[in-house]
Amino acid sequence: MLNRVNSILQQNCFLSSGKTLLVGVSGGPDSMCLLDVLVQLGYPLVVAHLNHGLRPESQSDAEFVEQIAKRAGLPVVIGKEDVSSYACIHSLSIEEAARNLRYRFLFQQAELVQAQAVVVAHNADDQVETVLMHFLRGAGMAGLRGMQYLTLPSPWCDHIPLVRPLLEIWREEILAYLKDRKINSIHDQTNLDTSIFRNRLRHELIPYLADFNPGIRRVIWRMAQVLSADYDVIEANLDAAWEECLVEQGQGYVSFRAPALFIQPEGIKRHLMRRGISWLLPGLRDIDSSTVERALGFIEHSTRSRRLDLAAGMYLLREADLLWLASWQADLPVSDWPQLAADDGCSEGLFLPAPGSVCLVDDWQIHAESLVLDETIEKPALGNPDPFQIWIDAAQLHMPLTVRCRQPGDRFKPLGMAGKTMKVSDFMINMKIPARARANWPLVFSADTLVWIPGMRMAHACQISNSTQQVVHLRMLRNTPEPDYSSRQ
Amino acid sequence: MLNRVNSILQQNCFLSSGKTLLVGVSGGPDSMCLLDVLVQLGYPLVVAHLNHGLRPESQSDAEFVEQIAKRAGLPVVIGKEDVSSYACIHSLSIEEAARNLRYRFLFQQAELVQAQAVVVAHNADDQVETVLMHFLRGAGMAGLRGMQYLTLPSPWCDHIPLVRPLLEIWREEILAYLKDRKINSIHDQTNLDTSIFRNRLRHELIPYLADFNPGIRRVIWRMAQVLSADYDVIEANLDAAWEECLVEQGQGYVSFRAPALFIQPEGIKRHLMRRGISWLLPGLRDIDSSTVERALGFIEHSTRSRRLDLAAGMYLLREADLLWLASWQADLPVSDWPQLAADDGCSEGLFLPAPGSVCLVDDWQIHAESLVLDETIEKPALGNPDPFQIWIDAAQLHMPLTVRCRQPGDRFKPLGMAGKTMKVSDFMINMKIPARARANWPLVFSADTLVWIPGMRMAHACQISNSTQQVVHLRMLRNTPEPDYSSRQ
């Protein structure tokens, strides 16, 4: 037993023998065995026990653990929490609430004593029950692979690992060890209560399944091991895909490059959504699989600029080549688009003399310059192929130009559409300007005529003709470098 | 129903609507439904039924299917096999034997009519039972993902796909469809026989599991879908790793570049072994997981030149940087090593005059040349750093030299070992010459003294000294280029 556990501690949990471990001890057989093994292996230990206050014996259990630790000369810390009211407040089952509070407590203590890891005593039977539980509830690989020898980050801590060195030791072996070493432990009567789902698995389902395959526990345990290694492969693919598809990750949102996301294999798309969702809702233990499937359906079939409400206030938003996964509370960043400050743009707008410029939000600017049309201007530029700068016929303009946001009823005759008049809002939709960027998009007017939608298209009437002598050169630019998506994670 | 099945046929099974399908019809509800749906969808069909001869009604079932097909104006072919004796001969369960014979028959017929696919009627409930069966028997992802809409290659055919368009239709839906369309079907009484494992799952285990989760069937079905997509990701990784690690794949053997194999993630190593094993034993349906784990353990811990017997006559053999997975019947290729033809090398051996040469197997040769030691021979070469050519002192030699295989008792004083005498067999082991290459490895003798083990080391006594005037230059070379592992797949 000592050798097996020590090999797991060193090879699978990567622990060093000289550094403190915080060991969670309920006083039950598993944790009493774990404690004894760790003491024998000579690890520096701090014993921690959380009194859940759920059973009449809770207090005496805590005292039992305290006594054991003191007798062994180990530092011990006993915590107490009101599990029932925590469960009530967070609408959790009692088991789930106890689990959350217990791990929170263990990691708080681990932090205090600068432990290298929190060690808990889940055994091979617990592993089988966990896998079965996930199986019955419909988990993917992440669930079917069961618990891991080492978990980092865990939902409770991102820098201290949670380790489970007894995962390959069966309950029988633990009991035999305790008997052999004459170690007492607490027998928790609630373990027999089959109204608790896990206990029903232990006492009813697993014996029933053994009728179909007497080796069922080993079979399921082995399956978890195999799937765990497979999951590592998937996870490596996921990491690469995440890097490839991610544009930005912020408080309450993640955005992906939609074209990069679409070409991922279905399995990877699903894992990307799961990882995104757990970024938004880190406390969430199980993501409802139907939510994930709805997200996947949206990705497969979404045309541009659509939105899908998911669950728990999350939604997916497709904007041109971006796919946002966000919480309703989150302010999605708009800094990549040219925007007039809300105060500046509406109603009258800002004057744009030539030469002169107008400042927009986030270092965007519009510049105007007046030029005599001569050979120094390269001919191709006069066809205005660049949506960020145009040369237009000054004779058609009322100077100074003004820059303002769109107003209801604004219309526009875009270049290249044979003089057709369109609503500005329709044109913006056609140009895939995201809805939330449209209201403050800067528009350049000459009196009441829309001359240019910067970044998009100029007006048909402002084209340079053979008789043009004077031109106005308009440019929209940003002082910071263009965003480089690849380095923005 | 029609739309759902048609969408599966086109989008998941990639079938074209104008080309013949061979549809397997037992006459039971599932296949009667499938047949009707395919007829309505207008696919050209050939109906096939195999009479397993297992039940008293077998003959009348066959007649029922024949009648139905004829009435619908469809070509029909009825086959008959003796399942019981096939099961006996191949030591298979009756179900397994029936399955093998049925698919063999269906694909034979599909070949004859040049069908684009064999279509079978497995439904969503069958899928759930299949997944549960794999779960109970301890399968990996390949089993837990269940049956696929499209399987190609299958164990029965490498160019005609096996398709299952009803995989998402539940048994209730099929029965309702038949009732609605007033279609009769055969009710196979053996479906109620719970001594058959699958029937026990259907009639006992699944209802029992529904106590734990009423949606258990959908949960398991969905799990299979999700794992199937994950498996595709793993499989893409496996394909890449297979290409990276494979050296050679022949009748009864596969060889891997051991260093490339060792650095694969554990999950990929396991799948590489599984793929290798199914290359050796293509008929094998389930590879025993303990066999795979033993193989994995060997890979993790094998030092050079070791062998592990696996199961079913398979073994793993580590030879220097090669790892062989082979059947005992297979002759592993030896063409990369210099070898004397069995007839040539033993007893007397072959004369090697200088100048002169000796031919070995597979274009290897040994050449000898006599030279006066002068400035044209570069000094560094006289230190004999190249194991494939040496310059030795002619005065120490009895000419002509002879080339033969080792014989019991052969001993050798290798250069650089201070005149120490070793058994030739020990020296070969130290030099990592694979066991099966040792017996016919060419050795160059001067009378009874071993002068050179070509490719390895010359004898200490033959070194050139300051007084050397005449040298013999020995070379071993191959007329074909050195094997390039990367292009030998």
Interface residues (C-beta under 8 A of the other chain):
Chain A: F135 L136 R137 G138 A139 G140 M141 L144 F197 R200 L201 L205 Y208 L209 F212 N213 G215 I216 R218 V219 I220 R222 M223 V226 L227 A229 D230 Y231 D232 V233 I234 A236 N237 P265 E266 G267 I268 R270 S289 E293
Chain B: F135 L136 R137 G138 A139 G140 M141 L144 F197 R200 L201 L205 Y208 L209 F212 N213 G215 I216 R218 V219 I220 R222 M223 V226 L227 A229 D230 Y231 D232 V233 I234 A236 N237 P265 E266 G267 I268 R270 S289 E293
